[in-house]
C-alpha cells in the first residue's frame, strides 16, 4: 500500500468512525508534546502521564494542546503509561456526551475547534464576561504577558559610576585620536 493510500485510509477512519472507549481505555486531553511522538496528557480525574503516538498516526494526523484522545493503558510502562488509540474531534465529543460516556472532569471544557466556530457576537459576549470576572487591579499587572523563553533574560542597570568611568576613559584615549587625525591629514596632502 502506498503512503498516500495509507494516509487516506487513516484519515478516513479517524474522521468518520465514532468510537466509544472500553472499560480499560481513558479519555484524556493533551497538555503538550514532549517530542519523539510522546505527548503529556491528563485524565478527567487529573492524573497526568505520557502517552505515545502509534506509527499509523505519525505524519498523517496531528494533535495539539487541548485536543482529546482515547488512550489504551500500558500496564508495564514506566514513564509512558499509555498509547493513543483514537483522536477525538468535535463530532466525536458531541456523540460521547450524548451517550453519557464523557468524563465529568471535562464537562465544562470546550475544544479549540468549538471556540474557533463561535460567531463574532458570541466571542465578544464571552470576552466581556471574562473581563467582568477579572476586573480587579490587574490592569498594571504584567504577569499575563507572553514571556519568550527562547531568549536569555538580561537585566540592564546603569549607574552613575559606570558612566563617569567611561567618560574619563575617553579623555585618556584622546591623544591617540589626535595622532590618527594627523595621519589622515598627511595622507590627504600627499594625494593632493
C-alpha positions as CSV (number, residue, x, y, z in Angstrom):
1,X,0.0,0.0,0.0
2,X,1.4,3.4,-0.9
3,X,1.9,6.2,1.6
4,X,-0.9,8.2,0.0
5,X,-3.4,5.3,0.2
6,X,-2.4,4.6,3.8
7,X,-2.8,8.2,4.7
8,X,-6.2,8.3,3.0
9,X,-7.5,5.3,5.0
10,X,-6.1,6.5,8.3
11,X,-7.7,10.0,7.9
12,X,-11.0,8.4,6.8
13,X,-11.0,6.1,9.8
14,X,-10.3,9.0,12.3
15,X,-12.8,11.4,10.8
16,X,-15.8,9.1,10.1
17,X,-15.7,6.4,12.8
18,X,-17.3,7.1,16.1
19,X,-15.6,5.0,18.9
20,X,-16.7,4.6,22.5
21,X,-14.0,3.8,25.0
22,X,-13.9,0.4,26.6
23,X,-13.6,0.0,30.4
24,X,-9.8,-0.1,30.2
25,X,-9.5,3.0,27.9
26,X,-9.4,6.6,29.2
27,X,-10.5,9.8,27.6
28,X,-7.7,12.3,28.0
29,X,-6.7,15.8,26.9
30,X,-3.3,16.6,25.5
31,X,-1.3,19.1,27.5
32,X,1.7,19.3,25.2
33,X,4.2,17.4,23.1
34,X,7.4,16.2,24.7
35,X,9.0,15.2,21.3
36,X,9.7,11.8,19.8
37,X,5.9,11.2,19.4
38,X,5.3,11.4,23.1
39,X,2.6,13.7,24.5
40,X,1.8,14.7,28.0
41,X,-1.9,14.1,28.8
42,X,-4.3,14.4,31.7
43,X,-7.4,12.3,32.6
44,X,-10.7,13.8,33.7
45,X,-9.7,13.0,37.3
46,X,-6.4,14.9,37.0
47,X,-3.9,12.1,36.6
48,X,-1.0,13.1,34.3
49,X,1.3,10.9,32.3
50,X,3.0,10.4,29.0
51,X,1.2,8.7,26.1
52,X,2.8,7.6,22.8
53,X,1.5,8.2,19.3
54,X,1.2,5.0,17.3
55,X,3.0,4.7,14.0
56,X,-0.2,4.7,12.0
57,X,-1.0,8.3,13.1
58,X,2.6,9.6,12.7
59,X,2.9,12.1,9.9
60,X,-0.7,11.5,9.0
61,X,-2.7,13.0,11.9
62,X,-1.5,15.9,14.1
63,X,-2.7,16.7,17.5
64,X,-2.1,19.9,19.5
65,X,-2.5,21.1,23.1
66,X,-6.1,20.9,24.2
67,X,-7.2,18.0,21.8
68,X,-8.9,15.0,23.3
69,X,-7.8,11.4,22.7
70,X,-8.8,7.9,23.7
71,X,-5.8,6.1,25.3
72,X,-5.1,2.4,25.8
73,X,-3.2,2.0,29.1
74,X,0.2,0.3,29.1
75,X,0.5,-1.6,32.4
76,X,4.3,-2.3,32.2
77,X,5.1,1.2,31.2
78,X,7.5,3.2,33.4
79,X,7.2,6.8,32.1
80,X,5.0,6.1,29.1
81,X,1.8,4.7,30.5
82,X,-0.5,4.8,27.5
83,X,-0.8,4.7,23.7
84,X,-3.2,6.8,21.8
85,X,-5.8,4.6,20.1
86,X,-8.2,7.3,18.7
87,X,-8.2,11.1,18.3
88,X,-11.5,12.8,19.1
89,X,-12.9,15.7,17.1
90,X,-15.9,17.9,17.7
91,X,-18.4,15.4,16.3
92,X,-17.0,12.5,18.3
93,X,-17.1,14.6,21.5
94,X,-20.8,15.5,21.0
95,X,-21.5,11.9,20.3
96,X,-19.8,10.8,23.5
97,X,-21.6,13.5,25.6
98,X,-25.0,12.3,24.2
99,X,-24.1,8.7,25.3
100,X,-23.1,10.0,28.8
101,X,-19.6,8.5,28.5
102,X,-17.8,11.9,28.6
103,X,-15.8,12.3,31.9
104,X,-17.1,14.8,34.4
105,X,-13.7,16.5,34.6
106,X,-14.0,17.6,31.0
107,X,-17.7,18.6,31.1
108,X,-17.1,22.4,31.1
109,X,-14.2,22.2,28.6
110,X,-14.7,23.3,25.1
111,X,-12.5,22.1,22.3
112,X,-10.4,24.6,20.3
113,X,-12.4,23.8,17.2
114,X,-15.6,24.7,19.0
115,X,-14.1,28.0,20.1
116,X,-13.0,28.8,16.6
117,X,-16.5,28.2,15.2
118,X,-18.1,30.8,17.5
119,X,-19.7,33.8,15.8
120,X,-18.0,37.2,16.4
121,X,-21.0,38.2,18.6
122,X,-20.6,35.1,20.8
123,X,-16.9,35.7,21.1
124,X,-17.4,39.3,22.2
125,X,-20.0,38.3,24.8
126,X,-17.7,35.7,26.2
127,X,-14.8,38.2,26.3
128,X,-16.9,40.8,28.1
129,X,-18.0,38.1,30.7
130,X,-14.3,37.1,31.2
131,X,-13.3,40.8,31.6
132,X,-16.1,41.4,34.1
133,X,-14.9,38.4,36.2
134,X,-11.3,39.7,36.2
135,X,-11.9,43.4,36.7
136,X,-9.6,43.6,39.7
137,X,-6.5,45.7,39.9
138,X,-4.8,43.6,37.3
139,X,-4.5,46.4,34.8
140,X,-1.0,47.2,36.0
141,X,0.0,43.6,36.4
142,X,2.2,42.3,33.6
143,X,2.1,38.7,34.8
144,X,-0.3,37.7,32.0
145,X,2.0,38.9,29.2
146,X,3.8,36.4,27.0
147,X,7.3,35.6,28.1
148,X,9.6,34.4,25.3
149,X,11.6,31.5,26.9
150,X,13.8,31.2,23.9
151,X,15.7,34.3,24.8
152,X,18.0,34.8,27.8
153,X,16.7,37.4,30.3
154,X,19.2,40.2,30.7
155,X,18.7,42.9,33.2
156,X,20.5,46.1,32.4
157,X,21.2,48.5,35.2
158,X,23.0,51.7,34.6
159,X,24.7,53.5,37.4
160,X,26.4,56.9,37.5
161,X,29.7,55.4,38.4
162,X,29.9,53.4,35.2
163,X,29.1,56.4,33.0
164,X,31.7,58.6,34.9
165,X,34.4,56.0,34.3
166,X,33.5,55.7,30.7
167,X,33.8,59.5,30.2
168,X,37.2,59.5,32.0
169,X,38.5,56.6,29.8
170,X,37.5,58.5,26.7
171,X,39.7,61.5,27.8
172,X,42.7,59.3,28.3
173,X,42.5,57.9,24.8
174,X,42.1,61.4,23.2
175,X,45.8,61.6,22.4
176,X,45.6,58.5,20.2
177,X,42.7,60.0,18.3
178,X,44.6,63.2,17.6
179,X,47.5,61.2,16.2
180,X,45.2,59.3,13.8
181,X,43.7,62.6,12.6
182,X,47.2,63.9,11.9
183,X,48.0,60.8,9.9
184,X,44.8,61.2,7.9
185,X,45.7,64.9,7.1
186,X,49.2,63.9,5.9
187,X,47.8,61.2,3.6
188,X,45.3,63.8,2.2
189,X,48.2,66.2,1.5
190,X,50.3,63.6,-0.2
191,X,47.5,62.7,-2.6
192,X,46.7,66.3,-3.4
